[in-house]
């Protein structure tokens, strides 16, 4: 989505500060900045393919862990709570 906001000097005597104020006012009215800030930290949902791929990977790791546990090949490392 592309939104273009153009602001030109109304007269030769208009200061740059008033031009910037008009631009920021139009930006605020359009809601562009607030929408960008709202979308900033939201993550896109994963596709069905990626969800399935992650689930299969998880199942495979679990099977491998159970297999090694049954064979007694796992080194049990206990971590201290500090």
Backbone as XML, in Angstrom:
<?xml version="1.0"?>
<chain id="A" units="angstrom">
  <residue number="1" name="UNK">
    <atom name="N" x="0.843" y="-1.160" z="0.000"/>
    <atom name="CA" x="0.000" y="0.000" z="0.000"/>
    <atom name="C" x="0.898" y="1.236" z="0.000"/>
  </residue>
  <residue number="2" name="UNK">
    <atom name="N" x="0.746" y="2.054" z="-1.004"/>
    <atom name="CA" x="1.558" y="3.249" z="-1.135"/>
    <atom name="C" x="0.649" y="4.463" z="-1.057"/>
  </residue>
  <residue number="3" name="UNK">
    <atom name="N" x="0.990" y="5.364" z="-0.176"/>
    <atom name="CA" x="0.253" y="6.615" z="-0.046"/>
    <atom name="C" x="1.253" y="7.741" z="-0.242"/>
  </residue>
  <residue number="4" name="UNK">
    <atom name="N" x="0.916" y="8.664" z="-1.104"/>
    <atom name="CA" x="1.809" y="9.777" z="-1.385"/>
    <atom name="C" x="1.218" y="11.051" z="-0.816"/>
  </residue>
  <residue number="5" name="UNK">
    <atom name="N" x="2.025" y="11.777" z="-0.087"/>
    <atom name="CA" x="1.608" y="13.062" z="0.464"/>
    <atom name="C" x="2.558" y="14.113" z="-0.089"/>
  </residue>
  <residue number="6" name="UNK">
    <atom name="N" x="2.003" y="15.095" z="-0.796"/>
    <atom name="CA" x="2.815" y="16.158" z="-1.345"/>
    <atom name="C" x="2.462" y="17.473" z="-0.675"/>
  </residue>
  <residue number="7" name="UNK">
    <atom name="N" x="3.483" y="18.231" z="-0.369"/>
    <atom name="CA" x="3.291" y="19.546" z="0.221"/>
    <atom name="C" x="4.236" y="20.502" z="-0.495"/>
  </residue>
  <residue number="8" name="UNK">
    <atom name="N" x="3.692" y="21.595" z="-0.984"/>
    <atom name="CA" x="4.519" y="22.606" z="-1.645"/>
    <atom name="C" x="4.368" y="23.928" z="-0.909"/>
  </residue>
  <residue number="9" name="UNK">
    <atom name="N" x="5.347" y="24.768" z="-1.074"/>
    <atom name="CA" x="5.266" y="26.091" z="-0.457"/>
    <atom name="C" x="4.099" y="26.850" z="-1.079"/>
  </residue>
  <residue number="10" name="UNK">
    <atom name="N" x="3.283" y="27.448" z="-0.231"/>
    <atom name="CA" x="2.140" y="28.205" z="-0.729"/>
    <atom name="C" x="2.592" y="29.548" z="-1.296"/>
  </residue>
  <residue number="11" name="UNK">
    <atom name="N" x="3.603" y="30.098" z="-0.704"/>
    <atom name="CA" x="4.140" y="31.367" z="-1.215"/>
    <atom name="C" x="5.643" y="31.391" z="-0.978"/>
  </residue>
  <residue number="12" name="UNK">
    <atom name="N" x="6.285" y="32.345" z="-1.565"/>
    <atom name="CA" x="7.732" y="32.465" z="-1.407"/>
    <atom name="C" x="8.119" y="32.851" z="0.011"/>
  </residue>
  <residue number="13" name="UNK">
    <atom name="N" x="7.209" y="33.500" z="0.729"/>
    <atom name="CA" x="7.524" y="33.978" z="2.073"/>
    <atom name="C" x="7.251" y="32.937" z="3.156"/>
  </residue>
  <residue number="14" name="UNK">
    <atom name="N" x="6.653" y="31.804" z="2.787"/>
    <atom name="CA" x="6.365" y="30.761" z="3.784"/>
    <atom name="C" x="7.667" y="30.145" z="4.281"/>
  </residue>
  <residue number="15" name="UNK">
    <atom name="N" x="7.765" y="29.990" z="5.570"/>
    <atom name="CA" x="8.999" y="29.442" z="6.139"/>
    <atom name="C" x="9.028" y="27.919" z="6.019"/>
  </residue>
  <residue number="16" name="UNK">
    <atom name="N" x="10.218" y="27.383" z="6.120"/>
    <atom name="CA" x="10.395" y="25.931" z="6.047"/>
    <atom name="C" x="9.736" y="25.242" z="7.233"/>
  </residue>
  <residue number="17" name="UNK">
    <atom name="N" x="9.727" y="25.894" z="8.372"/>
    <atom name="CA" x="9.131" y="25.319" z="9.568"/>
    <atom name="C" x="7.627" y="25.124" z="9.391"/>
  </residue>
  <residue number="18" name="UNK">
    <atom name="N" x="6.958" y="26.118" z="8.824"/>
    <atom name="CA" x="5.511" y="25.980" z="8.612"/>
    <atom name="C" x="5.219" y="24.908" z="7.564"/>
  </residue>
  <residue number="19" name="UNK">
    <atom name="N" x="6.108" y="24.766" z="6.586"/>
    <atom name="CA" x="5.954" y="23.717" z="5.577"/>
    <atom name="C" x="6.064" y="22.335" z="6.221"/>
  </residue>
  <residue number="20" name="UNK">
    <atom name="N" x="7.022" y="22.163" z="7.111"/>
    <atom name="CA" x="7.195" y="20.890" z="7.808"/>
    <atom name="C" x="5.996" y="20.608" z="8.708"/>
  </residue>
  <residue number="21" name="UNK">
    <atom name="N" x="5.478" y="21.644" z="9.368"/>
    <atom name="CA" x="4.301" y="21.473" z="10.223"/>
    <atom name="C" x="3.092" y="21.027" z="9.418"/>
  </residue>
  <residue number="22" name="UNK">
    <atom name="N" x="2.896" y="21.639" z="8.220"/>
    <atom name="CA" x="1.779" y="21.235" z="7.364"/>
    <atom name="C" x="1.930" y="19.790" z="6.903"/>
  </residue>
  <residue number="23" name="UNK">
    <atom name="N" x="3.147" y="19.414" z="6.549"/>
    <atom name="CA" x="3.398" y="18.043" z="6.124"/>
    <atom name="C" x="3.100" y="17.051" z="7.248"/>
  </residue>
  <residue number="24" name="UNK">
    <atom name="N" x="3.589" y="17.342" z="8.448"/>
    <atom name="CA" x="3.376" y="16.421" z="9.564"/>
    <atom name="C" x="1.895" y="16.360" z="9.954"/>
  </residue>
  <residue number="25" name="UNK">
    <atom name="N" x="1.176" y="17.461" z="9.795"/>
    <atom name="CA" x="-0.260" y="17.467" z="10.073"/>
    <atom name="C" x="-1.006" y="16.563" z="9.084"/>
  </residue>
  <residue number="26" name="UNK">
    <atom name="N" x="-0.641" y="16.652" z="7.802"/>
    <atom name="CA" x="-1.277" y="15.790" z="6.794"/>
    <atom name="C" x="-0.921" y="14.322" z="7.025"/>
  </residue>
  <residue number="27" name="UNK">
    <atom name="N" x="0.298" y="14.088" z="7.431"/>
    <atom name="CA" x="0.735" y="12.729" z="7.730"/>
    <atom name="C" x="-0.084" y="12.154" z="8.880"/>
  </residue>
  <residue number="28" name="UNK">
    <atom name="N" x="-0.319" y="12.978" z="9.898"/>
    <atom name="CA" x="-1.092" y="12.543" z="11.057"/>
    <atom name="C" x="-2.552" y="12.299" z="10.684"/>
  </residue>
  <residue number="29" name="UNK">
    <atom name="N" x="-3.119" y="13.170" z="9.863"/>
    <atom name="CA" x="-4.510" y="13.012" z="9.432"/>
    <atom name="C" x="-4.704" y="11.759" z="8.605"/>
  </residue>
  <residue number="30" name="UNK">
    <atom name="N" x="-3.720" y="11.427" z="7.781"/>
    <atom name="CA" x="-3.822" y="10.227" z="6.946"/>
    <atom name="C" x="-3.681" y="8.957" z="7.765"/>
  </residue>
  <residue number="31" name="UNK">
    <atom name="N" x="-3.082" y="9.047" z="8.958"/>
    <atom name="CA" x="-2.943" y="7.882" z="9.829"/>
    <atom name="C" x="-1.838" y="6.936" z="9.414"/>
  </residue>
  <residue number="32" name="UNK">
    <atom name="N" x="-0.922" y="7.399" z="8.606"/>
    <atom name="CA" x="0.156" y="6.539" z="8.098"/>
    <atom name="C" x="1.117" y="6.144" z="9.211"/>
  </residue>
  <residue number="33" name="UNK">
    <atom name="N" x="1.523" y="7.126" z="9.985"/>
    <atom name="CA" x="2.514" y="6.870" z="11.029"/>
    <atom name="C" x="1.964" y="5.952" z="12.115"/>
  </residue>
  <residue number="34" name="UNK">
    <atom name="N" x="0.724" y="6.184" z="12.535"/>
    <atom name="CA" x="0.138" y="5.340" z="13.581"/>
    <atom name="C" x="-0.045" y="3.905" z="13.098"/>
  </residue>
  <residue number="35" name="UNK">
    <atom name="N" x="-0.392" y="3.748" z="11.821"/>
    <atom name="CA" x="-0.552" y="2.400" z="11.268"/>
    <atom name="C" x="0.787" y="1.683" z="11.185"/>
  </residue>
  <residue number="36" name="UNK">
    <atom name="N" x="1.825" y="2.403" z="10.804"/>
    <atom name="CA" x="3.161" y="1.807" z="10.714"/>
    <atom name="C" x="3.651" y="1.382" z="12.095"/>
  </residue>
  <residue number="37" name="UNK">
    <atom name="N" x="3.391" y="2.203" z="13.111"/>
    <atom name="CA" x="3.796" y="1.854" z="14.467"/>
    <atom name="C" x="3.017" y="0.648" z="14.986"/>
  </residue>
  <residue number="38" name="UNK">
    <atom name="N" x="1.748" y="0.540" z="14.613"/>
    <atom name="CA" x="0.931" y="-0.595" z="15.049"/>
    <atom name="C" x="1.414" y="-1.897" z="14.422"/>
  </residue>
  <residue number="39" name="UNK">
    <atom name="N" x="1.859" y="-1.825" z="13.161"/>
    <atom name="CA" x="2.312" y="-3.027" z="12.458"/>
    <atom name="C" x="3.754" y="-3.394" z="12.774"/>
  </residue>
  <residue number="40" name="UNK">
    <atom name="N" x="4.435" y="-2.550" z="13.501"/>
    <atom name="CA" x="5.870" y="-2.694" z="13.697"/>
    <atom name="C" x="6.274" y="-4.034" z="14.302"/>
  </residue>
  <residue number="41" name="UNK">
    <atom name="N" x="5.589" y="-4.481" z="15.329"/>
    <atom name="CA" x="5.997" y="-5.685" z="16.049"/>
    <atom name="C" x="5.082" y="-6.881" z="15.821"/>
  </residue>
  <residue number="42" name="UNK">
    <atom name="N" x="4.115" y="-6.766" z="14.951"/>
    <atom name="CA" x="3.240" y="-7.907" z="14.697"/>
    <atom name="C" x="3.874" y="-8.820" z="13.659"/>
  </residue>
  <residue number="43" name="UNK">
    <atom name="N" x="3.876" y="-10.089" z="13.953"/>
    <atom name="CA" x="4.482" y="-11.061" z="13.051"/>
    <atom name="C" x="3.404" y="-11.649" z="12.146"/>
  </residue>
  <residue number="44" name="UNK">
    <atom name="N" x="3.799" y="-11.940" z="10.947"/>
    <atom name="CA" x="2.859" y="-12.562" z="10.023"/>
    <atom name="C" x="2.611" y="-14.006" z="10.448"/>
  </residue>
  <residue number="45" name="UNK">
    <atom name="N" x="1.391" y="-14.508" z="10.257"/>
    <atom name="CA" x="1.135" y="-15.908" z="10.605"/>
    <atom name="C" x="1.888" y="-16.840" z="9.651"/>
  </residue>
  <residue number="46" name="UNK">
    <atom name="N" x="2.313" y="-17.978" z="10.198"/>
    <atom name="CA" x="3.035" y="-18.948" z="9.388"/>
    <atom name="C" x="2.111" y="-19.612" z="8.382"/>
  </residue>
  <residue number="47" name="UNK">
    <atom name="N" x="2.650" y="-19.989" z="7.251"/>
    <atom name="CA" x="1.870" y="-20.691" z="6.248"/>
    <atom name="C" x="1.629" y="-22.123" z="6.725"/>
  </residue>
  <residue number="48" name="UNK">
    <atom name="N" x="0.655" y="-22.765" z="6.139"/>
    <atom name="CA" x="0.328" y="-24.143" z="6.513"/>
    <atom name="C" x="1.516" y="-25.065" z="6.240"/>
  </residue>
  <residue number="49" name="UNK">
    <atom name="N" x="2.248" y="-24.816" z="5.170"/>
    <atom name="CA" x="3.407" y="-25.630" z="4.823"/>
    <atom name="C" x="4.479" y="-25.543" z="5.909"/>
  </residue>
  <residue number="50" name="UNK">
    <atom name="N" x="4.765" y="-24.329" z="6.374"/>
    <atom name="CA" x="5.799" y="-24.155" z="7.390"/>
    <atom name="C" x="5.376" y="-24.764" z="8.718"/>
  </residue>
  <residue number="51" name="UNK">
    <atom name="N" x="4.088" y="-24.636" z="9.079"/>
    <atom name="CA" x="3.594" y="-25.252" z="10.317"/>
    <atom name="C" x="3.766" y="-26.763" z="10.272"/>
  </residue>
  <residue number="52" name="UNK">
    <atom name="N" x="3.416" y="-27.341" z="9.137"/>
    <atom name="CA" x="3.517" y="-28.790" z="8.979"/>
    <atom name="C" x="4.976" y="-29.237" z="9.046"/>
  </residue>
  <residue number="53" name="UNK">
    <atom name="N" x="5.852" y="-28.477" z="8.413"/>
    <atom name="CA" x="7.267" y="-28.805" z="8.401"/>
    <atom name="C" x="7.849" y="-28.757" z="9.819"/>
  </residue>
  <residue number="54" name="UNK">
    <atom name="N" x="7.470" y="-27.748" z="10.596"/>
    <atom name="CA" x="7.955" y="-27.631" z="11.981"/>
    <atom name="C" x="7.424" y="-28.771" z="12.838"/>
  </residue>
  <residue number="55" name="UNK">
    <atom name="N" x="6.148" y="-29.134" z="12.638"/>
    <atom name="CA" x="5.560" y="-30.217" z="13.422"/>
    <atom name="C" x="6.257" y="-31.539" z="13.124"/>
  </residue>
  <residue number="56" name="UNK">
    <atom name="N" x="6.555" y="-31.803" z="11.856"/>
    <atom name="CA" x="7.248" y="-33.041" z="11.487"/>
    <atom name="C" x="8.659" y="-33.081" z="12.080"/>
  </residue>
  <residue number="57" name="UNK">
    <atom name="N" x="9.321" y="-31.943" z="12.096"/>
    <atom name="CA" x="10.659" y="-31.864" z="12.669"/>
    <atom name="C" x="10.618" y="-32.147" z="14.169"/>
  </residue>
  <residue number="58" name="UNK">
    <atom name="N" x="9.601" y="-31.586" z="14.838"/>
    <atom name="CA" x="9.427" y="-31.811" z="16.278"/>
    <atom name="C" x="9.184" y="-33.288" z="16.577"/>
  </residue>
  <residue number="59" name="UNK">
    <atom name="N" x="8.312" y="-33.920" z="15.787"/>
    <atom name="CA" x="8.020" y="-35.339" z="15.984"/>
    <atom name="C" x="9.264" y="-36.196" z="15.778"/>
  </residue>
  <residue number="60" name="UNK">
    <atom name="N" x="10.056" y="-35.862" z="14.768"/>
    <atom name="CA" x="11.265" y="-36.621" z="14.492"/>
    <atom name="C" x="12.258" y="-36.503" z="15.644"/>
  </residue>
  <residue number="61" name="UNK">
    <atom name="N" x="12.433" y="-35.295" z="16.189"/>
    <atom name="CA" x="13.337" y="-35.111" z="17.329"/>
    <atom name="C" x="12.847" y="-35.887" z="18.545"/>
  </residue>
  <residue number="62" name="UNK">
    <atom name="N" x="11.529" y="-35.886" z="18.763"/>
    <atom name="CA" x="10.967" y="-36.608" z="19.907"/>
    <atom name="C" x="11.204" y="-38.108" z="19.764"/>
  </residue>
  <residue number="63" name="UNK">
    <atom name="N" x="10.996" y="-38.644" z="18.549"/>
    <atom name="CA" x="11.229" y="-40.077" z="18.309"/>
    <atom name="C" x="12.694" y="-40.443" z="18.545"/>
  </residue>
  <residue number="64" name="UNK">
    <atom name="N" x="13.590" y="-39.593" z="18.074"/>
    <atom name="CA" x="15.025" y="-39.847" z="18.248"/>
    <atom name="C" x="15.403" y="-39.812" z="19.727"/>
  </residue>
  <residue number="65" name="UNK">
    <atom name="N" x="14.844" y="-38.872" z="20.472"/>
    <atom name="CA" x="15.111" y="-38.773" z="21.896"/>
    <atom name="C" x="14.622" y="-40.026" z="22.627"/>
  </residue>
  <residue number="66" name="UNK">
    <atom name="N" x="13.406" y="-40.467" z="22.300"/>
    <atom name="CA" x="12.853" y="-41.668" z="22.947"/>
    <atom name="C" x="13.678" y="-42.907" z="22.603"/>
  </residue>
  <residue number="67" name="UNK">
    <atom name="N" x="14.145" y="-42.999" z="21.349"/>
    <atom name="CA" x="14.959" y="-44.140" z="20.929"/>
    <atom name="C" x="16.278" y="-44.176" z="21.709"/>
  </residue>
  <residue number="68" name="UNK">
    <atom name="N" x="16.935" y="-43.018" z="21.812"/>
    <atom name="CA" x="18.202" y="-42.960" z="22.545"/>
    <atom name="C" x="17.993" y="-43.214" z="24.039"/>
  </residue>
  <residue number="69" name="UNK">
    <atom name="N" x="16.875" y="-42.755" z="24.563"/>
    <atom name="CA" x="16.569" y="-42.963" z="25.978"/>
    <atom name="C" x="16.369" y="-44.450" z="26.270"/>
  </residue>
  <residue number="70" name="UNK">
    <atom name="N" x="15.665" y="-45.166" z="25.371"/>
    <atom name="CA" x="15.439" y="-46.600" z="25.562"/>
    <atom name="C" x="16.751" y="-47.383" z="25.487"/>
  </residue>
  <residue number="71" name="UNK">
    <atom name="N" x="17.665" y="-46.946" z="24.628"/>
    <atom name="CA" x="18.946" y="-47.627" z="24.488"/>
    <atom name="C" x="19.937" y="-47.242" z="25.588"/>
  </residue>
  <residue number="72" name="UNK">
    <atom name="N" x="19.600" y="-46.236" z="26.358"/>
    <atom name="CA" x="20.470" y="-45.789" z="27.439"/>
    <atom name="C" x="21.675" y="-45.007" z="26.949"/>
  </residue>
  <residue number="73" name="UNK">
    <atom name="N" x="21.555" y="-44.386" z="25.811"/>
    <atom name="CA" x="22.670" y="-43.656" z="25.226"/>
    <atom name="C" x="22.648" y="-42.157" z="25.540"/>
  </residue>
  <residue number="74" name="UNK">
    <atom name="N" x="21.705" y="-41.739" z="26.339"/>
    <atom name="CA" x="21.622" y="-40.315" z="26.679"/>
    <atom name="C" x="22.462" y="-40.026" z="27.911"/>
  </residue>
  <residue number="75" name="UNK">
    <atom name="N" x="23.193" y="-38.950" z="27.859"/>
    <atom name="CA" x="23.914" y="-38.495" z="29.036"/>
    <atom name="C" x="22.992" y="-37.586" z="29.808"/>
  </residue>
  <residue number="76" name="UNK">
    <atom name="N" x="22.609" y="-37.989" z="30.982"/>
    <atom name="CA" x="21.715" y="-37.175" z="31.780"/>
    <atom name="C" x="22.526" y="-36.092" z="32.465"/>
  </residue>
  <residue number="77" name="UNK">
    <atom name="N" x="22.273" y="-34.882" z="32.072"/>
    <atom name="CA" x="22.962" y="-33.737" z="32.664"/>
    <atom name="C" x="21.936" y="-32.970" z="33.469"/>
  </residue>
  <residue number="78" name="UNK">
    <atom name="N" x="22.220" y="-32.785" z="34.707"/>
    <atom name="CA" x="21.318" y="-32.043" z="35.584"/>
    <atom name="C" x="21.898" y="-30.651" z="35.788"/>
  </residue>
  <residue number="79" name="UNK">
    <atom name="N" x="21.063" y="-29.666" z="35.660"/>
    <atom name="CA" x="21.500" y="-28.291" z="35.841"/>
    <atom name="C" x="21.044" y="-27.793" z="37.204"/>
  </residue>
  <residue number="80" name="UNK">
    <atom name="N" x="21.937" y="-27.084" z="37.860"/>
    <atom name="CA" x="21.606" y="-26.528" z="39.153"/>
    <atom name="C" x="20.767" y="-25.279" z="38.961"/>
  </residue>
  <residue number="81" name="UNK">
    <atom name="N" x="19.805" y="-25.105" z="39.830"/>
    <atom name="CA" x="19.044" y="-23.870" z="39.820"/>
    <atom name="C" x="19.841" y="-22.838" z="40.611"/>
  </residue>
  <residue number="82" name="UNK">
    <atom name="N" x="20.079" y="-21.714" z="40.012"/>
    <atom name="CA" x="20.861" y="-20.713" z="40.738"/>
    <atom name="C" x="20.057" y="-19.468" z="41.001"/>
  </residue>
</chain>
